[in-house]
Amino acid sequence: ASLLTVTERGFGKRTALSEYRKIRRGGQGVINIQMSERTGRSIGILTVYDDDELMIITERGIAIRQSVAAIRSISRNTQGVRLIRLDPEDRVVAVAKVEEKDEDETAPSDADSAVSSPD
């Protein structure tokens, strides 16, 4: 598993969980991503696996689906890579993992599609 961080300007990065040390009470925290004017603030942090897929949604309503495996795994204290190219006034507002449904859940059963006739 790895930690995926996405910023409001469309940057993101995937980092192995082993790169983060455990912090106890009184700790000063751990830097996760180098934020700048170019990257913007962090808007989403998810635990992901290579076979997961993401949905990235912008303020203007643009949504893209992207494979986690396509995002390069890089070290903890970096800016990341561009996940989506945005207009200067657009921002990423949401990121979520796409949940795959089993085929059993998506296909209607015969009992669901049966129509009863009035007597």
PDB file as gemmi writes it, atoms N, CA and C in Angstrom:
CRYST1    1.000    1.000    1.000  90.00  90.00  90.00 P 1                      
ATOM      1  N   ALA A   1       0.844  -1.185   0.000  1.00  0.00           N  
ATOM      2  CA  ALA A   1       0.000   0.000   0.000  1.00  0.00           C  
ATOM      3  C   ALA A   1       0.882   1.239   0.000  1.00  0.00           C  
ATOM      4  N   SER A   2       0.313   2.313  -0.519  1.00  0.00           N  
ATOM      5  CA  SER A   2       1.033   3.579  -0.520  1.00  0.00           C  
ATOM      6  C   SER A   2       0.056   4.711  -0.221  1.00  0.00           C  
ATOM      7  N   LEU A   3       0.612   5.871   0.074  1.00  0.00           N  
ATOM      8  CA  LEU A   3      -0.182   7.045   0.413  1.00  0.00           C  
ATOM      9  C   LEU A   3      -0.207   7.964  -0.802  1.00  0.00           C  
ATOM     10  N   LEU A   4      -1.403   8.315  -1.269  1.00  0.00           N  
ATOM     11  CA  LEU A   4      -1.563   9.211  -2.403  1.00  0.00           C  
ATOM     12  C   LEU A   4      -2.006  10.573  -1.891  1.00  0.00           C  
ATOM     13  N   THR A   5      -1.306  11.619  -2.314  1.00  0.00           N  
ATOM     14  CA  THR A   5      -1.647  12.988  -1.950  1.00  0.00           C  
ATOM     15  C   THR A   5      -1.941  13.753  -3.231  1.00  0.00           C  
ATOM     16  N   VAL A   6      -3.067  14.488  -3.260  1.00  0.00           N  
ATOM     17  CA  VAL A   6      -3.458  15.278  -4.426  1.00  0.00           C  
ATOM     18  C   VAL A   6      -3.626  16.728  -3.983  1.00  0.00           C  
ATOM     19  N   THR A   7      -3.116  17.668  -4.811  1.00  0.00           N  
ATOM     20  CA  THR A   7      -3.217  19.092  -4.475  1.00  0.00           C  
ATOM     21  C   THR A   7      -4.240  19.787  -5.369  1.00  0.00           C  
ATOM     22  N   GLU A   8      -4.636  20.991  -4.969  1.00  0.00           N  
ATOM     23  CA  GLU A   8      -5.679  21.719  -5.688  1.00  0.00           C  
ATOM     24  C   GLU A   8      -5.261  22.173  -7.081  1.00  0.00           C  
ATOM     25  N   ARG A   9      -3.983  22.241  -7.376  1.00  0.00           N  
ATOM     26  CA  ARG A   9      -3.512  22.638  -8.703  1.00  0.00           C  
ATOM     27  C   ARG A   9      -3.245  21.443  -9.612  1.00  0.00           C  
ATOM     28  N   GLY A  10      -3.690  20.244  -9.221  1.00  0.00           N  
ATOM     29  CA  GLY A  10      -3.604  19.082 -10.095  1.00  0.00           C  
ATOM     30  C   GLY A  10      -2.349  18.249  -9.952  1.00  0.00           C  
ATOM     31  N   PHE A  11      -1.559  18.488  -8.923  1.00  0.00           N  
ATOM     32  CA  PHE A  11      -0.366  17.689  -8.687  1.00  0.00           C  
ATOM     33  C   PHE A  11      -0.694  16.558  -7.721  1.00  0.00           C  
ATOM     34  N   GLY A  12       0.069  15.488  -7.810  1.00  0.00           N  
ATOM     35  CA  GLY A  12      -0.135  14.380  -6.893  1.00  0.00           C  
ATOM     36  C   GLY A  12       1.117  13.545  -6.794  1.00  0.00           C  
ATOM     37  N   LYS A  13       1.159  12.725  -5.758  1.00  0.00           N  
ATOM     38  CA  LYS A  13       2.291  11.817  -5.613  1.00  0.00           C  
ATOM     39  C   LYS A  13       1.877  10.623  -4.791  1.00  0.00           C  
ATOM     40  N   ARG A  14       2.560   9.539  -5.066  1.00  0.00           N  
ATOM     41  CA  ARG A  14       2.329   8.288  -4.356  1.00  0.00           C  
ATOM     42  C   ARG A  14       3.617   7.958  -3.623  1.00  0.00           C  
ATOM     43  N   THR A  15       3.503   7.676  -2.324  1.00  0.00           N  
ATOM     44  CA  THR A  15       4.674   7.399  -1.498  1.00  0.00           C  
ATOM     45  C   THR A  15       4.430   6.133  -0.690  1.00  0.00           C  
ATOM     46  N   ALA A  16       5.434   5.273  -0.622  1.00  0.00           N  
ATOM     47  CA  ALA A  16       5.318   4.040   0.168  1.00  0.00           C  
ATOM     48  C   ALA A  16       5.071   4.385   1.629  1.00  0.00           C  
ATOM     49  N   LEU A  17       4.180   3.651   2.268  1.00  0.00           N  
ATOM     50  CA  LEU A  17       3.871   3.905   3.680  1.00  0.00           C  
ATOM     51  C   LEU A  17       5.103   3.743   4.563  1.00  0.00           C  
ATOM     52  N   SER A  18       6.047   2.920   4.137  1.00  0.00           N  
ATOM     53  CA  SER A  18       7.255   2.691   4.934  1.00  0.00           C  
ATOM     54  C   SER A  18       8.136   3.941   5.038  1.00  0.00           C  
ATOM     55  N   GLU A  19       7.911   4.943   4.172  1.00  0.00           N  
ATOM     56  CA  GLU A  19       8.690   6.186   4.225  1.00  0.00           C  
ATOM     57  C   GLU A  19       8.280   7.091   5.384  1.00  0.00           C  
ATOM     58  N   TYR A  20       7.144   6.810   5.992  1.00  0.00           N  
ATOM     59  CA  TYR A  20       6.647   7.644   7.089  1.00  0.00           C  
ATOM     60  C   TYR A  20       6.967   6.979   8.417  1.00  0.00           C  
ATOM     61  N   ARG A  21       7.643   7.706   9.294  1.00  0.00           N  
ATOM     62  CA  ARG A  21       7.969   7.143  10.603  1.00  0.00           C  
ATOM     63  C   ARG A  21       6.803   7.396  11.554  1.00  0.00           C  
ATOM     64  N   LYS A  22       6.689   6.553  12.557  1.00  0.00           N  
ATOM     65  CA  LYS A  22       5.639   6.725  13.555  1.00  0.00           C  
ATOM     66  C   LYS A  22       6.001   7.893  14.458  1.00  0.00           C  
ATOM     67  N   ILE A  23       5.026   8.731  14.735  1.00  0.00           N  
ATOM     68  CA  ILE A  23       5.216   9.890  15.606  1.00  0.00           C  
ATOM     69  C   ILE A  23       4.409   9.662  16.875  1.00  0.00           C  
ATOM     70  N   ARG A  24       5.055   9.853  17.986  1.00  0.00           N  
ATOM     71  CA  ARG A  24       4.360   9.717  19.271  1.00  0.00           C  
ATOM     72  C   ARG A  24       3.893  11.076  19.756  1.00  0.00           C  
ATOM     73  N   ARG A  25       3.260  11.066  20.896  1.00  0.00           N  
ATOM     74  CA  ARG A  25       2.769  12.297  21.499  1.00  0.00           C  
ATOM     75  C   ARG A  25       3.918  13.291  21.663  1.00  0.00           C  
ATOM     76  N   GLY A  26       3.674  14.534  21.329  1.00  0.00           N  
ATOM     77  CA  GLY A  26       4.711  15.553  21.446  1.00  0.00           C  
ATOM     78  C   GLY A  26       5.594  15.651  20.211  1.00  0.00           C  
ATOM     79  N   GLY A  27       5.350  14.811  19.211  1.00  0.00           N  
ATOM     80  CA  GLY A  27       6.138  14.858  17.980  1.00  0.00           C  
ATOM     81  C   GLY A  27       5.794  16.090  17.157  1.00  0.00           C  
ATOM     82  N   GLN A  28       6.684  16.472  16.281  1.00  0.00           N  
ATOM     83  CA  GLN A  28       6.493  17.668  15.459  1.00  0.00           C  
ATOM     84  C   GLN A  28       5.835  17.366  14.114  1.00  0.00           C  
ATOM     85  N   GLY A  29       5.500  16.116  13.863  1.00  0.00           N  
ATOM     86  CA  GLY A  29       4.864  15.756  12.602  1.00  0.00           C  
ATOM     87  C   GLY A  29       5.876  15.357  11.546  1.00  0.00           C  
ATOM     88  N   VAL A  30       5.370  15.068  10.354  1.00  0.00           N  
ATOM     89  CA  VAL A  30       6.195  14.621   9.239  1.00  0.00           C  
ATOM     90  C   VAL A  30       5.761  15.389   7.998  1.00  0.00           C  
ATOM     91  N   ILE A  31       6.715  15.880   7.220  1.00  0.00           N  
ATOM     92  CA  ILE A  31       6.385  16.569   5.971  1.00  0.00           C  
ATOM     93  C   ILE A  31       5.942  15.524   4.957  1.00  0.00           C  
ATOM     94  N   ASN A  32       4.792  15.783   4.322  1.00  0.00           N  
ATOM     95  CA  ASN A  32       4.249  14.841   3.350  1.00  0.00           C  
ATOM     96  C   ASN A  32       4.480  15.306   1.921  1.00  0.00           C  
ATOM     97  N   ILE A  33       4.326  16.603   1.666  1.00  0.00           N  
ATOM     98  CA  ILE A  33       4.469  17.122   0.307  1.00  0.00           C  
ATOM     99  C   ILE A  33       4.989  18.556   0.382  1.00  0.00           C  
ATOM    100  N   GLN A  34       5.828  18.927  -0.577  1.00  0.00           N  
ATOM    101  CA  GLN A  34       6.335  20.299  -0.670  1.00  0.00           C  
ATOM    102  C   GLN A  34       5.253  21.152  -1.322  1.00  0.00           C  
ATOM    103  N   MET A  35       4.568  21.969  -0.539  1.00  0.00           N  
ATOM    104  CA  MET A  35       3.523  22.827  -1.089  1.00  0.00           C  
ATOM    105  C   MET A  35       4.134  24.151  -1.533  1.00  0.00           C  
ATOM    106  N   SER A  36       3.610  24.680  -2.627  1.00  0.00           N  
ATOM    107  CA  SER A  36       4.061  25.963  -3.157  1.00  0.00           C  
ATOM    108  C   SER A  36       2.885  26.606  -3.877  1.00  0.00           C  
ATOM    109  N   GLU A  37       3.107  27.787  -4.405  1.00  0.00           N  
ATOM    110  CA  GLU A  37       2.072  28.454  -5.196  1.00  0.00           C  
ATOM    111  C   GLU A  37       1.731  27.601  -6.417  1.00  0.00           C  
ATOM    112  N   ARG A  38       2.721  26.925  -6.953  1.00  0.00           N  
ATOM    113  CA  ARG A  38       2.544  26.090  -8.145  1.00  0.00           C  
ATOM    114  C   ARG A  38       1.665  24.875  -7.873  1.00  0.00           C  
ATOM    115  N   THR A  39       1.830  24.230  -6.717  1.00  0.00           N  
ATOM    116  CA  THR A  39       1.071  23.011  -6.419  1.00  0.00           C  
ATOM    117  C   THR A  39      -0.244  23.300  -5.713  1.00  0.00           C  
ATOM    118  N   GLY A  40      -0.293  24.342  -4.909  1.00  0.00           N  
ATOM    119  CA  GLY A  40      -1.499  24.642  -4.140  1.00  0.00           C  
ATOM    120  C   GLY A  40      -1.572  23.781  -2.891  1.00  0.00           C  
ATOM    121  N   ARG A  41      -2.696  23.911  -2.187  1.00  0.00           N  
ATOM    122  CA  ARG A  41      -2.893  23.165  -0.939  1.00  0.00           C  
ATOM    123  C   ARG A  41      -3.250  21.710  -1.223  1.00  0.00           C  
ATOM    124  N   SER A  42      -3.027  20.884  -0.237  1.00  0.00           N  
ATOM    125  CA  SER A  42      -3.394  19.474  -0.326  1.00  0.00           C  
ATOM    126  C   SER A  42      -4.908  19.351  -0.155  1.00  0.00           C  
ATOM    127  N   ILE A  43      -5.584  18.643  -1.069  1.00  0.00           N  
ATOM    128  CA  ILE A  43      -7.040  18.504  -0.959  1.00  0.00           C  
ATOM    129  C   ILE A  43      -7.483  17.069  -0.687  1.00  0.00           C  
ATOM    130  N   GLY A  44      -6.571  16.112  -0.830  1.00  0.00           N  
ATOM    131  CA  GLY A  44      -6.964  14.733  -0.578  1.00  0.00           C  
ATOM    132  C   GLY A  44      -5.776  13.838  -0.318  1.00  0.00           C  
ATOM    133  N   ILE A  45      -5.925  12.972   0.680  1.00  0.00           N  
ATOM    134  CA  ILE A  45      -4.892  11.991   1.002  1.00  0.00           C  
ATOM    135  C   ILE A  45      -5.592  10.650   1.157  1.00  0.00           C  
ATOM    136  N   LEU A  46      -5.161   9.659   0.372  1.00  0.00           N  
ATOM    137  CA  LEU A  46      -5.804   8.346   0.366  1.00  0.00           C  
ATOM    138  C   LEU A  46      -4.771   7.235   0.476  1.00  0.00           C  
ATOM    139  N   THR A  47      -5.143   6.131   1.091  1.00  0.00           N  
ATOM    140  CA  THR A  47      -4.329   4.922   1.049  1.00  0.00           C  
ATOM    141  C   THR A  47      -4.756   4.154  -0.194  1.00  0.00           C  
ATOM    142  N   VAL A  48      -3.802   3.853  -1.076  1.00  0.00           N  
ATOM    143  CA  VAL A  48      -4.133   3.228  -2.354  1.00  0.00           C  
ATOM    144  C   VAL A  48      -3.233   2.028  -2.631  1.00  0.00           C  
ATOM    145  N   TYR A  49      -3.691   1.194  -3.568  1.00  0.00           N  
ATOM    146  CA  TYR A  49      -2.937   0.046  -4.064  1.00  0.00           C  
ATOM    147  C   TYR A  49      -2.760   0.213  -5.569  1.00  0.00           C  
ATOM    148  N   ASP A  50      -1.794  -0.499  -6.158  1.00  0.00           N  
ATOM    149  CA  ASP A  50      -1.494  -0.356  -7.581  1.00  0.00           C  
ATOM    150  C   ASP A  50      -2.690  -0.619  -8.488  1.00  0.00           C  
ATOM    151  N   ASP A  51      -3.581  -1.519  -8.107  1.00  0.00           N  
ATOM    152  CA  ASP A  51      -4.709  -1.861  -8.977  1.00  0.00           C  
ATOM    153  C   ASP A  51      -5.934  -0.963  -8.773  1.00  0.00           C  
ATOM    154  N   ASP A  52      -5.845   0.047  -7.908  1.00  0.00           N  
ATOM    155  CA  ASP A  52      -6.957   0.985  -7.689  1.00  0.00           C  
ATOM    156  C   ASP A  52      -7.045   1.986  -8.837  1.00  0.00           C  
ATOM    157  N   GLU A  53      -8.228   2.576  -8.983  1.00  0.00           N  
ATOM    158  CA  GLU A  53      -8.426   3.667  -9.926  1.00  0.00           C  
ATOM    159  C   GLU A  53      -8.995   4.856  -9.175  1.00  0.00           C  
ATOM    160  N   LEU A  54      -8.693   6.056  -9.671  1.00  0.00           N  
ATOM    161  CA  LEU A  54      -9.118   7.298  -9.016  1.00  0.00           C  
ATOM    162  C   LEU A  54     -10.058   8.081  -9.905  1.00  0.00           C  
ATOM    163  N   MET A  55     -10.891   8.901  -9.277  1.00  0.00           N  
ATOM    164  CA  MET A  55     -11.696   9.891  -9.982  1.00  0.00           C  
ATOM    165  C   MET A  55     -11.266  11.247  -9.426  1.00  0.00           C  
ATOM    166  N   ILE A  56     -10.818  12.130 -10.312  1.00  0.00           N  
ATOM    167  CA  ILE A  56     -10.388  13.471  -9.927  1.00  0.00           C  
ATOM    168  C   ILE A  56     -11.386  14.456 -10.529  1.00  0.00           C  
ATOM    169  N   ILE A  57     -11.956  15.331  -9.689  1.00  0.00           N  
ATOM    170  CA  ILE A  57     -13.007  16.251 -10.125  1.00  0.00           C  
ATOM    171  C   ILE A  57     -12.562  17.688  -9.868  1.00  0.00           C  
ATOM    172  N   THR A  58     -12.794  18.562 -10.860  1.00  0.00           N  
ATOM    173  CA  THR A  58     -12.395  19.962 -10.734  1.00  0.00           C  
ATOM    174  C   THR A  58     -13.597  20.853 -10.429  1.00  0.00           C  
ATOM    175  N   GLU A  59     -13.293  22.090 -10.080  1.00  0.00           N  
ATOM    176  CA  GLU A  59     -14.312  23.087  -9.759  1.00  0.00           C  
ATOM    177  C   GLU A  59     -15.247  23.349 -10.944  1.00  0.00           C  
ATOM    178  N   ARG A  60     -14.721  23.249 -12.146  1.00  0.00           N  
ATOM    179  CA  ARG A  60     -15.512  23.480 -13.361  1.00  0.00           C  
ATOM    180  C   ARG A  60     -16.286  22.246 -13.811  1.00  0.00           C  
ATOM    181  N   GLY A  61     -16.193  21.161 -13.064  1.00  0.00           N  
ATOM    182  CA  GLY A  61     -16.971  19.970 -13.381  1.00  0.00           C  
ATOM    183  C   GLY A  61     -16.273  18.956 -14.264  1.00  0.00           C  
ATOM    184  N   ILE A  62     -15.002  19.131 -14.523  1.00  0.00           N  
ATOM    185  CA  ILE A  62     -14.255  18.155 -15.312  1.00  0.00           C  
ATOM    186  C   ILE A  62     -13.895  16.995 -14.396  1.00  0.00           C  
ATOM    187  N   ALA A  63     -14.155  15.780 -14.863  1.00  0.00           N  
ATOM    188  CA  ALA A  63     -13.820  14.591 -14.078  1.00  0.00           C  
ATOM    189  C   ALA A  63     -12.981  13.662 -14.941  1.00  0.00           C  
ATOM    190  N   ILE A  64     -11.878  13.179 -14.374  1.00  0.00           N  
ATOM    191  CA  ILE A  64     -11.060  12.204 -15.092  1.00  0.00           C  
ATOM    192  C   ILE A  64     -10.884  10.977 -14.218  1.00  0.00           C  
ATOM    193  N   ARG A  65     -10.752   9.851 -14.881  1.00  0.00           N  
ATOM    194  CA  ARG A  65     -10.497   8.589 -14.195  1.00  0.00           C  
ATOM    195  C   ARG A  65      -9.066   8.203 -14.515  1.00  0.00           C  
ATOM    196  N   GLN A  66      -8.309   7.844 -13.487  1.00  0.00           N  
ATOM    197  CA  GLN A  66      -6.891   7.557 -13.676  1.00  0.00           C  
ATOM    198  C   GLN A  66      -6.483   6.358 -12.843  1.00  0.00           C  
ATOM    199  N   SER A  67      -5.616   5.547 -13.398  1.00  0.00           N  
ATOM    200  CA  SER A  67      -5.088   4.391 -12.686  1.00  0.00           C  
ATOM    201  C   SER A  67      -4.011   4.836 -11.699  1.00  0.00           C  
ATOM    202  N   VAL A  68      -4.016   4.265 -10.511  1.00  0.00           N  
ATOM    203  CA  VAL A  68      -2.994   4.580  -9.504  1.00  0.00           C  
ATOM    204  C   VAL A  68      -1.621   4.124  -9.994  1.00  0.00           C  
ATOM    205  N   ALA A  69      -1.568   3.019 -10.722  1.00  0.00           N  
ATOM    206  CA  ALA A  69      -0.294   2.494 -11.219  1.00  0.00           C  
ATOM    207  C   ALA A  69       0.398   3.484 -12.160  1.00  0.00           C  
ATOM    208  N   ALA A  70      -0.369   4.390 -12.791  1.00  0.00           N  
ATOM    209  CA  ALA A  70       0.205   5.375 -13.711  1.00  0.00           C  
ATOM    210  C   ALA A  70       0.880   6.530 -12.974  1.00  0.00           C  
ATOM    211  N   ILE A  71       0.655   6.635 -11.669  1.00  0.00           N  
ATOM    212  CA  ILE A  71       1.257   7.706 -10.872  1.00  0.00           C  
ATOM    213  C   ILE A  71       2.572   7.203 -10.292  1.00  0.00           C  
ATOM    214  N   ARG A  72       3.645   7.883 -10.617  1.00  0.00           N  
ATOM    215  CA  ARG A  72       4.976   7.453 -10.183  1.00  0.00           C  
ATOM    216  C   ARG A  72       5.097   7.489  -8.663  1.00  0.00           C  
ATOM    217  N   SER A  73       5.701   6.466  -8.099  1.00  0.00           N  
ATOM    218  CA  SER A  73       5.950   6.413  -6.660  1.00  0.00           C  
ATOM    219  C   SER A  73       7.249   7.164  -6.378  1.00  0.00           C  
ATOM    220  N   ILE A  74       7.159   8.235  -5.561  1.00  0.00           N  
ATOM    221  CA  ILE A  74       8.326   9.068  -5.276  1.00  0.00           C  
ATOM    222  C   ILE A  74       8.460   9.295  -3.780  1.00  0.00           C  
ATOM    223  N   SER A  75       9.551   9.934  -3.390  1.00  0.00           N  
ATOM    224  CA  SER A  75       9.832  10.084  -1.963  1.00  0.00           C  
ATOM    225  C   SER A  75       8.864  11.044  -1.279  1.00  0.00           C  
ATOM    226  N   ARG A  76       8.924  11.052   0.020  1.00  0.00           N  
ATOM    227  CA  ARG A  76       7.978  11.754   0.874  1.00  0.00           C  
ATOM    228  C   ARG A  76       8.021  13.270   0.727  1.00  0.00           C  
ATOM    229  N   ASN A  77       9.194  13.866   0.699  1.00  0.00           N  
ATOM    230  CA  ASN A  77       9.342  15.318   0.757  1.00  0.00           C  
ATOM    231  C   ASN A  77       9.577  15.916  -0.637  1.00  0.00           C  
ATOM    232  N   THR A  78       8.615  15.725  -1.551  1.00  0.00           N  
ATOM    233  CA  THR A  78       8.723  16.238  -2.919  1.00  0.00           C  
ATOM    234  C   THR A  78       7.413  16.905  -3.327  1.00  0.00           C  
ATOM    235  N   GLN A  79       7.425  17.603  -4.480  1.00  0.00           N  
ATOM    236  CA  GLN A  79       6.218  18.290  -4.959  1.00  0.00           C  
ATOM    237  C   GLN A  79       5.234  17.351  -5.630  1.00  0.00           C  
ATOM    238  N   GLY A  80       5.708  16.303  -6.247  1.00  0.00           N  
ATOM    239  CA  GLY A  80       4.823  15.392  -6.959  1.00  0.00           C  
ATOM    240  C   GLY A  80       4.849  15.629  -8.456  1.00  0.00           C  
ATOM    241  N   VAL A  81       3.940  14.963  -9.156  1.00  0.00           N  
ATOM    242  CA  VAL A  81       3.842  15.047 -10.611  1.00  0.00           C  
ATOM    243  C   VAL A  81       2.455  15.561 -10.983  1.00  0.00           C  
ATOM    244  N   ARG A  82       2.333  16.101 -12.191  1.00  0.00           N  
ATOM    245  CA  ARG A  82       1.045  16.640 -12.635  1.00  0.00           C  
ATOM    246  C   ARG A  82       0.102  15.481 -12.977  1.00  0.00           C  
ATOM    247  N   LEU A  83      -1.063  15.453 -12.331  1.00  0.00           N  
ATOM    248  CA  LEU A  83      -2.070  14.429 -12.596  1.00  0.00           C  
ATOM    249  C   LEU A  83      -3.099  14.900 -13.611  1.00  0.00           C  
ATOM    250  N   ILE A  84      -3.403  16.202 -13.595  1.00  0.00           N  
ATOM    251  CA  ILE A  84      -4.396  16.775 -14.500  1.00  0.00           C  
ATOM    252  C   ILE A  84      -3.961  18.197 -14.842  1.00  0.00           C  
ATOM    253  N   ARG A  85      -4.067  18.548 -16.115  1.00  0.00           N  
ATOM    254  CA  ARG A  85      -3.706  19.903 -16.556  1.00  0.00           C  
ATOM    255  C   ARG A  85      -4.939  20.794 -16.397  1.00  0.00           C  
ATOM    256  N   LEU A  86      -4.768  21.907 -15.689  1.00  0.00           N  
ATOM    257  CA  LEU A  86      -5.887  22.790 -15.368  1.00  0.00           C  
ATOM    258  C   LEU A  86      -5.698  24.177 -15.956  1.00  0.00           C  
ATOM    259  N   ASP A  87      -6.819  24.864 -16.232  1.00  0.00           N  
ATOM    260  CA  ASP A  87      -6.772  26.286 -16.574  1.00  0.00           C  
ATOM    261  C   ASP A  87      -6.320  27.041 -15.332  1.00  0.00           C  
ATOM    262  N   PRO A  88      -5.750  28.247 -15.493  1.00  0.00           N  
ATOM    263  CA  PRO A  88      -5.251  28.989 -14.322  1.00  0.00           C  
ATOM    264  C   PRO A  88      -6.298  29.234 -13.235  1.00  0.00           C  
ATOM    265  N   GLU A  89      -7.565  29.382 -13.607  1.00  0.00           N  
ATOM    266  CA  GLU A  89      -8.583  29.669 -12.599  1.00  0.00           C  
ATOM    267  C   GLU A  89      -9.335  28.431 -12.102  1.00  0.00           C  
ATOM    268  N   ASP A  90      -9.016  27.258 -12.614  1.00  0.00           N  
ATOM    269  CA  ASP A  90      -9.681  26.018 -12.184  1.00  0.00           C  
ATOM    270  C   ASP A  90      -8.892  25.363 -11.052  1.00  0.00           C  
ATOM    271  N   ARG A  91      -9.565  24.574 -10.230  1.00  0.00           N  
ATOM    272  CA  ARG A  91      -8.955  23.882  -9.089  1.00  0.00           C  
ATOM    273  C   ARG A  91      -9.527  22.483  -8.960  1.00  0.00           C  
ATOM    274  N   VAL A  92      -8.736  21.557  -8.442  1.00  0.00           N  
ATOM    275  CA  VAL A  92      -9.244  20.232  -8.092  1.00  0.00           C  
ATOM    276  C   VAL A  92     -10.019  20.389  -6.787  1.00  0.00           C  
ATOM    277  N   VAL A  93     -11.235  19.840  -6.747  1.00  0.00           N  
ATOM    278  CA  VAL A  93     -12.050  19.963  -5.538  1.00  0.00           C  
ATOM    279  C   VAL A  93     -12.282  18.623  -4.850  1.00  0.00           C  
ATOM    280  N   ALA A  94     -12.075  17.514  -5.571  1.00  0.00           N  
ATOM    281  CA  ALA A  94     -12.314  16.209  -4.948  1.00  0.00           C  
ATOM    282  C   ALA A  94     -11.496  15.129  -5.635  1.00  0.00           C  
ATOM    283  N   VAL A  95     -11.136  14.131  -4.846  1.00  0.00           N  
ATOM    284  CA  VAL A  95     -10.479  12.938  -5.364  1.00  0.00           C  
ATOM    285  C   VAL A  95     -11.024  11.757  -4.581  1.00  0.00           C  
ATOM    286  N   ALA A  96     -11.299  10.662  -5.286  1.00  0.00           N  
ATOM    287  CA  ALA A  96     -11.857   9.485  -4.619  1.00  0.00           C  
ATOM    288  C   ALA A  96     -11.441   8.231  -5.368  1.00  0.00           C  
ATOM    289  N   LYS A  97     -11.361   7.131  -4.635  1.00  0.00           N  
ATOM    290  CA  LYS A  97     -11.111   5.844  -5.266  1.00  0.00           C  
ATOM    291  C   LYS A  97     -12.394   5.375  -5.934  1.00  0.00           C  
ATOM    292  N   VAL A  98     -12.267   4.784  -7.118  1.00  0.00           N  
ATOM    293  CA  VAL A  98     -13.416   4.222  -7.820  1.00  0.00           C  
ATOM    294  C   VAL A  98     -13.631   2.822  -7.266  1.00  0.00           C  
ATOM    295  N   GLU A  99     -14.818   2.586  -6.750  1.00  0.00           N  
ATOM    296  CA  GLU A  99     -15.152   1.271  -6.200  1.00  0.00           C  
ATOM    297  C   GLU A  99     -15.706   0.399  -7.314  1.00  0.00           C  
ATOM    298  N   GLU A 100     -15.051  -0.708  -7.579  1.00  0.00           N  
ATOM    299  CA  GLU A 100     -15.521  -1.645  -8.595  1.00  0.00           C  
ATOM    300  C   GLU A 100     -16.578  -2.547  -7.984  1.00  0.00           C  
ATOM    301  N   LYS A 101     -17.683  -2.727  -8.705  1.00  0.00           N  
ATOM    302  CA  LYS A 101     -18.745  -3.610  -8.228  1.00  0.00           C  
ATOM    303  C   LYS A 101     -18.534  -5.003  -8.805  1.00  0.00           C  
ATOM    304  N   ASP A 102     -18.982  -6.002  -8.058  1.00  0.00           N  
ATOM    305  CA  ASP A 102     -18.955  -7.365  -8.573  1.00  0.00           C  
ATOM    306  C   ASP A 102     -19.973  -7.470  -9.695  1.00  0.00           C  
ATOM    307  N   GLU A 103     -19.753  -8.405 -10.626  1.00  0.00           N  
ATOM    308  CA  GLU A 103     -20.704  -8.587 -11.714  1.00  0.00           C  
ATOM    309  C   GLU A 103     -22.061  -9.017 -11.191  1.00  0.00           C  
ATOM    310  N   ASP A 104     -22.090  -9.734 -10.075  1.00  0.00           N  
ATOM    311  CA  ASP A 104     -23.356 -10.173  -9.489  1.00  0.00           C  
ATOM    312  C   ASP A 104     -24.200  -8.980  -9.065  1.00  0.00           C  
ATOM    313  N   GLU A 105     -23.567  -7.909  -8.607  1.00  0.00           N  
ATOM    314  CA  GLU A 105     -24.297  -6.740  -8.129  1.00  0.00           C  
ATOM    315  C   GLU A 105     -24.828  -5.888  -9.271  1.00  0.00           C  
ATOM    316  N   THR A 106     -24.140  -5.884 -10.423  1.00  0.00           N  
ATOM    317  CA  THR A 106     -24.538  -4.998 -11.506  1.00  0.00           C  
ATOM    318  C   THR A 106     -25.574  -5.621 -12.426  1.00  0.00           C  
ATOM    319  N   ALA A 107     -25.597  -6.920 -12.558  1.00  0.00           N  
ATOM    320  CA  ALA A 107     -26.549  -7.576 -13.455  1.00  0.00           C  
ATOM    321  C   ALA A 107     -27.869  -7.830 -12.729  1.00  0.00           C  
ATOM    322  N   PRO A 108     -28.988  -7.414 -13.332  1.00  0.00           N  
ATOM    323  CA  PRO A 108     -30.267  -7.686 -12.672  1.00  0.00           C  
ATOM    324  C   PRO A 108     -30.582  -9.175 -12.726  1.00  0.00           C  
ATOM    325  N   SER A 109     -31.144  -9.667 -11.671  1.00  0.00           N  
ATOM    326  CA  SER A 109     -31.500 -11.085 -11.641  1.00  0.00           C  
ATOM    327  C   SER A 109     -32.834 -11.276 -12.342  1.00  0.00           C  
ATOM    328  N   ASP A 110     -33.178 -12.527 -12.651  1.00  0.00           N  
ATOM    329  CA  ASP A 110     -34.446 -12.834 -13.312  1.00  0.00           C  
ATOM    330  C   ASP A 110     -35.628 -12.415 -12.451  1.00  0.00           C  
ATOM    331  N   ALA A 111     -35.505 -12.558 -11.144  1.00  0.00           N  
ATOM    332  CA  ALA A 111     -36.594 -12.193 -10.235  1.00  0.00           C  
ATOM    333  C   ALA A 111     -36.834 -10.683 -10.249  1.00  0.00           C  
ATOM    334  N   ASP A 112     -35.767  -9.890 -10.422  1.00  0.00           N  
ATOM    335  CA  ASP A 112     -35.915  -8.436 -10.448  1.00  0.00           C  
ATOM    336  C   ASP A 112     -36.601  -7.957 -11.722  1.00  0.00           C  
ATOM    337  N   SER A 113     -36.366  -8.653 -12.832  1.00  0.00           N  
ATOM    338  CA  SER A 113     -36.906  -8.199 -14.106  1.00  0.00           C  
ATOM    339  C   SER A 113     -38.258  -8.822 -14.442  1.00  0.00           C  
ATOM    340  N   ALA A 114     -38.729  -9.740 -13.633  1.00  0.00           N  
ATOM    341  CA  ALA A 114     -40.029 -10.375 -13.896  1.00  0.00           C  
ATOM    342  C   ALA A 114     -41.153  -9.376 -13.653  1.00  0.00           C  
ATOM    343  N   VAL A 115     -42.103  -9.369 -14.564  1.00  0.00           N  
ATOM    344  CA  VAL A 115     -43.255  -8.480 -14.442  1.00  0.00           C  
ATOM    345  C   VAL A 115     -44.462  -9.317 -14.061  1.00  0.00           C  
ATOM    346  N   SER A 116     -45.147  -8.906 -13.025  1.00  0.00           N  
ATOM    347  CA  SER A 116     -46.337  -9.668 -12.624  1.00  0.00           C  
ATOM    348  C   SER A 116     -47.549  -9.116 -13.355  1.00  0.00           C  
ATOM    349  N   SER A 117     -48.429 -10.015 -13.784  1.00  0.00           N  
ATOM    350  CA  SER A 117     -49.642  -9.585 -14.479  1.00  0.00           C  
ATOM    351  C   SER A 117     -50.819  -9.608 -13.518  1.00  0.00           C  
ATOM    352  N   PRO A 118     -51.701  -8.643 -13.637  1.00  0.00           N  
ATOM    353  CA  PRO A 118     -52.861  -8.621 -12.736  1.00  0.00           C  
ATOM    354  C   PRO A 118     -53.818  -9.769 -13.060  1.00  0.00           C  
ATOM    355  N   ASP A 119     -54.473 -10.316 -12.064  1.00  0.00           N  
ATOM    356  CA  ASP A 119     -55.413 -11.434 -12.269  1.00  0.00           C  
ATOM    357  C   ASP A 119     -56.754 -10.970 -12.722  1.00  0.00           C  
TER     358      ASP A 119                                                      
END                                                                             
